[in-house]
Amino acid sequence: MLKSLFLIVILAFSLHASMVSRTKVGMGTFITISVGEEYKNHLENSFKIMSDVEASLSSYNPSSQIYQLNKNKQIDLDFFTYEALKFSTKYYRQTDKHFDITVGSITKDLFHFGEEERVPEESELQKARVSFAGLYISKTKAFIDEGIKVDLGGMGKGYGVDKVIEYLKSQGIDKAIVSASGDIRCLGECAIHVQNPFGERYLASFEMESGEVGVSTSGNYNRYVKTKENNHLINPKVKKPQQNFISITLISKLPSADLDAYATAVSVMPVKLAYSFLAKQELAYIIMQNDGELRVSENISEFVKNLVFYNGVEKQPSDINN
């Protein structure tokens, strides 16, 4: 059990009447699942799926596959772990190596995020082994080299959300919300509120049209040690926490695992590369840079309606071409 939970960085509300919601602790945060009254009997199975994903991907649970991989350097893979590791390989390649799950040697061994947290010395950070080449995956087994540790926190919650949504759709449900802190997926219309990184309740709110849309928010303001300069978003190329972005919200019909991973990767990219990468994806974004500037993608209206910014923030969507 983690000593602290991720704070909720986005909130979702259904625009449909007669929805039933349940909230439980899981994956180091609060998980909320909402379905129509007539489908409430599927809530138990939905939470069971999320629990099963956590039992595979957690780096904190001693019985989980990833924990055992980090401890024993090899495991026999179950389906969830195999798929998540394969997805992570794809994200590593897509993001010019900025999504790298082998930052576990820093997040787990040095900062101890979620446990007995500490601020490591610069020399410790630079000696840490971060190398995706030290991870080997087949359909049935995974191996890691000495010094390598895997941390799937950069995509695990989004992956879990996808699995619950897959189950609900298989049961004929077309109105639902699955929320795991910064990762939300809606079936049908829903309203979203994005937390203001500077302490006020909301930065922005918007509604999403009917169909299936996901939202993922990543930020350096919720999980850090002592100061935000020691946040959990580690740039694998320089082996340090990122400093360029305060909050990144992505909105898309892409899978939530993709959005979760992209938000993580973009958070640690150089600014120009980040916007260049985002421009190539089928998504919209709301980004608060570390200098306080708010940037909104020009295509935001393709994904949301009734977009409102709060607390004096006034920003029209603008194309970012730098």
C-alpha positions as CSV (number, residue, x, y, z in Angstrom):
1,M,0.0,0.0,0.0
2,L,1.4,3.4,-1.0
3,K,1.9,5.9,1.8
4,S,0.3,8.7,-0.3
5,L,-2.2,8.8,-3.2
6,F,-2.0,10.8,-6.4
7,L,-4.3,13.8,-6.1
8,I,-7.0,14.0,-8.7
9,V,-6.0,16.4,-11.4
10,I,-9.1,16.2,-13.6
11,L,-12.7,15.6,-12.7
12,A,-15.4,14.1,-15.0
13,F,-19.2,14.4,-14.7
14,S,-21.7,12.6,-16.8
15,L,-24.2,14.8,-18.7
16,H,-26.7,11.9,-18.6
17,A,-29.3,11.4,-15.8
18,S,-29.6,8.3,-13.7
19,M,-25.9,7.4,-13.5
20,V,-24.5,5.4,-10.6
21,S,-20.9,6.1,-9.5
22,R,-18.5,4.1,-7.2
23,T,-15.0,5.2,-6.1
24,K,-12.3,2.9,-4.7
25,V,-8.6,3.2,-4.1
26,G,-6.4,1.5,-6.7
27,M,-3.2,2.0,-8.7
28,G,-2.0,4.6,-6.2
29,T,-5.0,6.9,-6.7
30,F,-8.8,7.1,-6.5
31,I,-10.6,5.3,-9.2
32,T,-14.2,6.3,-10.1
33,I,-16.5,4.3,-12.4
34,S,-19.9,5.6,-13.5
35,V,-22.5,3.7,-15.5
36,G,-26.3,3.9,-16.1
37,E,-28.5,2.7,-13.3
38,E,-29.5,-0.3,-15.3
39,Y,-25.8,-1.4,-15.6
40,K,-24.7,-1.0,-12.0
41,N,-24.2,-4.7,-11.6
42,H,-21.2,-4.4,-13.9
43,L,-19.4,-2.1,-11.5
44,E,-17.9,-4.9,-9.4
45,N,-16.4,-6.6,-12.5
46,S,-15.1,-3.3,-13.7
47,F,-13.2,-2.7,-10.4
48,K,-12.0,-6.3,-10.5
49,I,-10.4,-5.6,-14.0
50,M,-8.6,-2.5,-12.7
51,S,-7.4,-4.5,-9.7
52,D,-6.1,-7.3,-12.0
53,V,-4.2,-4.7,-14.1
54,E,-2.6,-3.3,-10.9
55,A,-1.7,-6.8,-9.7
56,S,0.3,-7.2,-12.9
57,L,1.8,-3.8,-13.5
58,S,2.4,-2.4,-9.9
59,S,6.0,-1.8,-9.0
60,Y,4.9,-1.6,-5.3
61,N,3.0,-4.9,-4.8
62,P,5.4,-7.7,-3.9
63,S,3.3,-10.2,-5.7
64,S,2.9,-8.3,-8.9
65,Q,4.7,-9.3,-12.1
66,I,6.6,-6.0,-12.4
67,Y,7.8,-6.1,-8.8
68,Q,9.0,-9.7,-9.3
69,L,10.7,-8.7,-12.6
70,N,12.6,-5.9,-10.8
71,K,13.5,-8.2,-7.9
72,N,14.4,-11.5,-9.8
73,K,15.4,-10.0,-13.2
74,Q,13.1,-12.4,-15.1
75,I,9.4,-13.4,-15.1
76,D,6.9,-15.5,-17.0
77,L,4.5,-13.0,-18.5
78,D,0.7,-12.8,-18.1
79,F,-1.3,-11.1,-20.8
80,F,-1.6,-7.6,-19.1
81,T,2.1,-7.4,-18.4
82,Y,3.1,-8.6,-21.9
83,E,0.8,-6.2,-23.6
84,A,1.8,-3.2,-21.4
85,L,5.5,-3.9,-22.0
86,K,4.9,-4.2,-25.8
87,F,3.0,-0.9,-25.8
88,S,5.9,0.6,-23.8
89,T,8.3,-0.5,-26.6
90,K,6.1,1.3,-29.1
91,Y,6.0,4.5,-27.1
92,Y,9.7,4.4,-26.6
93,R,10.2,4.4,-30.4
94,Q,7.5,6.9,-31.1
95,T,8.7,9.5,-28.6
96,D,12.4,9.6,-29.6
97,K,13.1,7.6,-26.4
98,H,11.6,10.1,-24.1
99,F,9.1,7.5,-22.8
100,D,11.4,5.0,-21.1
101,I,10.1,2.7,-18.4
102,T,13.6,1.9,-17.3
103,V,13.6,5.2,-15.3
104,G,12.6,2.9,-12.5
105,S,16.3,2.9,-11.4
106,I,15.7,6.6,-10.6
107,T,12.0,6.7,-9.5
108,K,12.2,3.5,-7.5
109,D,15.8,3.2,-6.3
110,L,16.7,6.9,-5.8
111,F,13.7,9.1,-5.2
112,H,11.6,6.2,-3.7
113,F,8.4,7.9,-5.0
114,G,5.4,6.6,-3.0
115,E,7.6,5.1,-0.3
116,E,10.3,6.6,1.9
117,E,10.9,9.5,-0.4
118,R,14.2,11.3,-0.6
119,V,16.2,13.7,-2.9
120,P,19.2,11.9,-4.5
121,E,22.5,13.5,-5.1
122,E,23.5,14.5,-8.7
123,S,26.2,11.9,-8.7
124,E,23.6,9.2,-7.8
125,L,21.3,10.3,-10.7
126,Q,24.1,10.2,-13.2
127,K,25.3,6.7,-12.1
128,A,21.7,5.3,-12.4
129,R,21.3,2.9,-15.3
130,V,18.5,3.9,-17.6
131,S,18.6,1.8,-20.7
132,F,15.6,0.3,-22.7
133,A,18.2,-2.0,-24.3
134,G,18.5,-3.7,-21.0
135,L,14.9,-5.0,-21.2
136,Y,14.1,-8.2,-23.2
137,I,10.6,-9.3,-24.0
138,S,9.1,-12.4,-25.6
139,K,5.5,-13.5,-25.7
140,T,6.0,-15.6,-22.6
141,K,9.0,-14.1,-20.7
142,A,10.7,-10.8,-19.8
143,F,14.3,-10.3,-18.6
144,I,16.2,-7.2,-17.4
145,D,19.9,-6.6,-17.0
146,E,21.5,-5.9,-13.6
147,G,20.9,-2.3,-12.5
148,I,17.7,-2.0,-14.6
149,K,14.3,-1.4,-13.0
150,V,11.0,-1.0,-14.7
151,D,8.3,1.5,-13.7
152,L,5.0,1.5,-15.7
153,G,3.6,4.4,-13.9
154,G,3.8,6.5,-17.0
155,M,1.1,4.5,-18.8
156,G,-0.4,2.0,-16.4
157,K,-3.5,3.9,-15.3
158,G,-4.4,4.7,-18.9
159,Y,-4.0,1.1,-19.7
160,G,-6.2,0.1,-16.9
161,V,-8.9,2.6,-18.0
162,D,-8.8,1.1,-21.5
163,K,-9.4,-2.4,-20.1
164,V,-12.4,-1.4,-18.1
165,I,-13.9,0.5,-21.1
166,E,-13.3,-2.6,-23.3
167,Y,-15.3,-4.7,-20.8
168,L,-18.1,-2.1,-20.5
169,K,-18.5,-1.9,-24.3
170,S,-18.5,-5.7,-24.6
171,Q,-21.6,-5.6,-22.3
172,G,-23.4,-3.2,-24.6
173,I,-22.9,-0.2,-22.4
174,D,-22.6,3.1,-24.3
175,K,-22.8,5.6,-21.5
176,A,-20.0,5.4,-18.9
177,I,-17.0,7.2,-17.3
178,V,-13.9,5.6,-16.0
179,S,-11.5,7.9,-14.1
180,A,-8.1,7.1,-12.6
181,S,-6.8,10.5,-11.4
182,G,-5.4,12.2,-14.5
183,D,-6.7,9.6,-16.9
184,I,-10.4,9.6,-17.9
185,R,-12.4,8.0,-20.7
186,C,-16.0,8.8,-21.5
187,L,-18.6,6.7,-23.3
188,G,-21.2,9.3,-24.3
189,E,-21.3,13.0,-23.3
190,C,-19.4,14.2,-20.3
191,A,-18.0,17.3,-18.7
192,I,-14.4,17.7,-17.7
193,H,-12.8,20.0,-15.2
194,V,-9.0,20.4,-15.2
195,Q,-7.2,21.4,-12.0
196,N,-5.4,24.7,-11.8
197,P,-1.7,23.9,-11.0
198,F,-1.5,27.2,-9.0
199,G,-3.9,26.1,-6.3
200,E,-7.3,27.4,-7.5
201,R,-9.8,24.7,-8.1
202,Y,-10.0,24.7,-11.9
203,L,-7.9,25.8,-14.8
204,A,-10.5,25.0,-17.4
205,S,-13.7,23.1,-18.1
206,F,-15.2,21.6,-21.3
207,E,-17.7,19.1,-22.5
208,M,-17.0,16.2,-24.8
209,E,-19.4,15.0,-27.5
210,S,-21.1,11.6,-27.6
211,G,-19.0,8.7,-28.6
212,E,-15.7,7.7,-26.9
213,V,-13.1,10.2,-26.0
214,G,-10.2,10.1,-23.6
215,V,-8.4,12.8,-21.5
216,S,-5.0,12.5,-19.9
217,T,-3.3,15.1,-17.7
218,S,0.3,15.0,-16.5
219,G,1.9,17.6,-14.3
220,N,4.9,18.3,-12.0
221,Y,2.8,19.9,-9.3
222,N,1.2,16.8,-7.6
223,R,4.0,14.4,-6.9
224,Y,7.4,15.7,-5.9
225,V,9.9,15.5,-3.0
226,K,10.3,18.8,-1.0
227,T,10.1,21.1,-4.1
228,K,8.6,20.8,-7.6
229,E,12.1,20.7,-9.0
230,N,12.2,17.2,-7.6
231,N,9.1,15.9,-9.4
232,H,8.3,12.4,-10.6
233,L,8.5,13.2,-14.3
234,I,12.0,12.0,-15.1
235,N,13.7,12.9,-18.4
236,P,15.5,9.6,-19.2
237,K,18.1,11.3,-21.4
238,V,19.5,13.6,-18.8
239,K,18.3,11.5,-15.7
240,K,16.7,14.4,-14.0
241,P,13.1,15.6,-13.3
242,Q,11.6,17.8,-16.0
243,Q,11.3,21.6,-15.7
244,N,9.6,22.8,-18.9
245,F,5.9,22.1,-18.3
246,I,3.6,22.5,-15.3
247,S,0.6,20.8,-16.7
248,I,-0.2,18.9,-20.0
249,T,-3.8,17.8,-20.8
250,L,-4.3,15.7,-24.0
251,I,-7.8,15.0,-25.5
252,S,-8.3,12.4,-28.2
253,K,-10.1,9.3,-29.4
254,L,-6.7,7.5,-29.1
255,P,-6.5,4.8,-26.5
256,S,-6.0,6.1,-22.9
257,A,-2.8,4.1,-22.6
258,D,-1.4,6.1,-25.6
259,L,-2.6,9.4,-24.2
260,D,-1.1,8.6,-20.7
261,A,2.2,7.6,-22.3
262,Y,2.3,10.7,-24.7
263,A,1.5,13.1,-21.8
264,T,4.3,11.5,-19.8
265,A,6.8,11.7,-22.7
266,V,5.9,15.2,-23.8
267,S,6.3,16.4,-20.2
268,V,10.0,15.6,-20.4
269,M,10.7,16.7,-23.9
270,P,12.4,19.9,-24.9
271,V,9.7,22.5,-25.7
272,K,10.1,22.6,-29.5
273,L,10.2,18.9,-29.8
274,A,7.2,18.5,-27.6
275,Y,5.0,20.7,-29.8
276,S,6.4,19.1,-32.9
277,F,5.5,15.7,-31.6
278,L,2.0,16.8,-30.6
279,A,1.3,18.3,-34.0
280,K,1.7,14.9,-35.6
281,Q,-0.8,13.2,-33.3
282,E,-4.6,13.0,-33.6
283,L,-5.3,14.9,-30.4
284,A,-5.8,18.4,-28.9
285,Y,-4.0,19.9,-25.9
286,I,-4.1,22.4,-23.2
287,I,-0.6,23.1,-21.8
288,M,0.7,25.3,-19.0
289,Q,4.4,25.9,-19.5
290,N,6.8,26.4,-16.6
291,D,7.0,30.1,-17.5
292,G,3.2,30.4,-16.9
293,E,2.2,30.7,-20.5
294,L,-1.0,28.8,-21.4
295,R,-1.0,27.2,-24.9
296,V,-4.1,25.6,-26.5
297,S,-4.1,23.7,-29.8
298,E,-5.9,25.2,-32.7
299,N,-7.9,22.0,-33.3
300,I,-9.4,22.0,-29.7
301,S,-12.9,22.6,-31.0
302,E,-12.8,19.3,-33.0
303,F,-12.7,17.5,-29.6
304,V,-14.5,19.6,-27.1
305,K,-17.3,22.2,-26.8
306,N,-18.1,24.9,-24.2
307,L,-14.5,25.4,-23.3
308,V,-14.1,27.8,-20.4
309,F,-10.9,29.1,-18.7
310,Y,-11.1,30.3,-15.1
311,N,-9.4,32.7,-12.6
312,G,-8.7,35.4,-15.1
313,V,-7.1,33.1,-17.7
314,E,-8.1,34.2,-21.2
315,K,-6.7,32.2,-24.0
316,Q,-7.9,31.6,-27.5
317,P,-6.8,28.4,-29.3
318,S,-3.6,29.1,-31.3
319,D,-1.5,27.0,-33.5
320,I,2.0,26.4,-32.1
321,N,4.6,26.2,-34.9
322,N,7.9,26.8,-33.0
